[in-house]
Amino acid sequence: MKFRSEIKEEMLTPLTNIAAEPTTTGAEVPPGEPRPAYLALLRTGELQRRVEALEALLERCTVCPRDCLNNRLRDEIAACYSGRLPVVSSYTPHFGEEPPLVGTHGAGNIFFGNCNLRCVYCQNYQISQTHKEQIKNEVTHERLAEIMLELQARGCHNINFVSPTHFAPQLARAILIAAERGLRLPIVYNTNAYDSVEVLRLLDGIIDIYLPDLKYAENEAGYLYSKVKSYKDCTRQAIAEMYRQTGDRLMIGKDGLLQRGLVIRLLVLPNDVGGIRESLEWIKSKLGPRVAISLMAQYYPTNVAGTNERYVLLSRRITETEWWRTVGLLEELGMEEGWLQEYDGAAFYYRPDFSNGETPFQDIRDFVG
């Protein structure tokens, strides 16, 4: 399933705006190449301060809007079943993200285990909802930093943290360690968007690219299908903070790779469960019509969505009519920036098997041009 680019030239910002001052600590970046903002924070000592502030939130955990207040520094677990150390279920060059993240060598995806949501249709449920098995995938902060540097050495164009919300302090610590050892790739925060605004403010300048999902336009759907309260309210506040940090202009290099910006993902669900029109209208009115949208057709009933009659509205794939009706909303609302998945592409690629942690996805390049 390929992404079709709809990005407009006037939306792009020259890369000279990114951390233009030379670095003296950590990675040596060749002149003229973009510098991730965290390198500037590293040089001034601000990155260390941010990491410490984030880690302090673990003592009475307020890392996400659930506000469980458990002491994760002592490995007390609550809703996300995660303690002091990060859980890395898989890491690999990935070729199924948006084109300017994939490039020629892939995004450097790091899949965290566990999750602060319990989506009944989660495509990564093998790692997001199996905490008793995922404990074996705990790694130290130093090991997480090594993984980042390994992906960089393999030629990946960015570090793409998948489901990072509940491990925001841990990934920040690992970025600090990796930056001191030569990391120079942009950081992608690939999130379900049920994020704390306080945490996002502390991540300002650490994260280069925000890639949030916006799953539902109503809190009721968030509670029924993802088991959290106030989903709409919390995610809209979080995405508004991401927008405050990045604006609506994507910084894309001469090589076509995204270096900084915000891309909001909307997964089309059957029977309009997600209320995409309402979400698009909110994005347009509160953020602006130039915000990049990634419209996704890859839904299929997995986890318990296809077997539990309570979730009958989610028990099938979307129809082609539903897809094109949703695509039409973008034109109707004048939102032209971003990407569309192909409706009838290699949908099987988005059905991962995390029993094989090294290659949970088939290589989409073998099946599509």
Secondary structure, DSSP 8 states (H G I E B T S, - for coil): --EEE---GGGEE-GGGSS-S---SS----TTS---HHHHHHHHTHHHHHHHHHHHTTTTT-SSTT-----GGGT---TT---SS-BEEEEEEE-SS-HHHHTTT-EEEEEESS-S---TT-TTHHHHS-HHHHGGGB--HHHHHHHHHHHHHTT-SSEEEES-GGGHHHHHHHHHHHHHTT--S-EEEEE-S---HHHHHHHBTTBSEEEEB---SSHHHHHHHH--SSHHHHHHHHHHHHHHHHTT-EEE-TTS-EEEEEEEEEE--GGGTT-HHHHHHHIIIII-TTSEEEEE------TTTTT-GGGGGGSS---HHHHHHHHHHHHHTT---EEEE-TTS-GGGGS--TTSSS--S--GGGT--
